[in-house]
Amino acid sequence: PELLSHKKIGVFSHVRPDGDCLGSQVALCLWLEKNGVASIAFNEDEVSKNMEWLTEFKKIEKPDLSDLKEFDAFAFVDGNALHRFGKTAEKLTELGKPLYMIDHHPQPEEIFKEFVSKTDASSTCELLYNLYEEHDISQIDQQSAKAMYVGIVTDTGSFQFDSVKPGTMKAAASLLEFGHFTPDEVVQKVYSSKPMKQIKLLGLALETISLHENQQIATMYVTKAMFQETGTSNEDTEGFVAYPLSIEGVKACIFFREDEDRIKLSLRSQSDIDVNKWARELNGGGHKKAAGAWYDGNMESAIQNVIRIGRKQWIND
């Protein structure tokens, strides 16, 4: 791959990092280094507590544009538009260096010199596994295997989503084999280390669940007041969106999270409702079954308007 023609590459993962972007970032950096290319990992945001252990395999730094001039190229994982990687990343075009991308989301920007974009992949980490496999699979060690396994597990809802194909399971099995670890070593770190305050926040959020459109659409929300009451923050809502979706008869759900000046929307579907289309109506996007967007306004109007926009789309579809 052309990536290996450079001496030093900056590798970016998207803001509000999740398991797939961090796992693929760490795995790509380790792969570059095994093949003689220096790499530094960047993210503008903090890594959540349950993913911090991944930074022991590769330190993740905050980017500074003045320091980035020394790099030959930049690579971006688990996102296909520069704004997904933060304000510094958006300015990288000014440096005139080649930009590479590895991702599984639809409709990539055309700014990248070379990219791997496969929307039918379960995760970006599955694409990273393919990279190792095609180049030299023996380069997978315990650190890169655990990093890629995290991404596959978290982006597939622990192998529950319909993005899981036989190739996904083969990749996961291969990572366990090459990495010499058991699934529970990773799963416990990612899912079984929740602080009590996070459980209290979840309790408050569950009380807000309501059903709409003949009980086929569920909504749930968290407000700033709830964060203050429980001493929690945005990162403590990781995984909350799965709860309203698990209700019998629900085809899709929206989780609303109140931020400083706007509301973050997480949309999920387990039916033919395309939440990517829904999110795009709100200037967001993602996948058919999982997408995100932002809403300017208060919680009450957010819930009403987002449901209204969805209803209009289903009628048209």
Secondary structure, 3 states (H helix, E strand, C coil): CHHHHCCEEEEEECCCCCHHHHHHHHHHHHHHHHCCCEEEEECCCCCCHHHHHHHHCCCEECCCHHHHHHCCEEEEECCCCHHHHCHHHHCHHHHCCCEEEEECCCCCCCCCCEEEECCCCCCHHHHHHHHHHHHHHHHCCHHHHHHHHHHHHHHCCCCCCCCCCHHHHHHHHHHHHHHCCCHHHHHHHHHCCCCHHHHHHHHHHHCCCEEECCCCEEEEEECHHHHHHHCCCHHHHCCCCHHHHCCCCCCEEEEEEECCCCEEEEEEECCCCCHHHHHHCCCCEECCCEEEEEECCCHHHHHHHHHHHHHHHHHHC
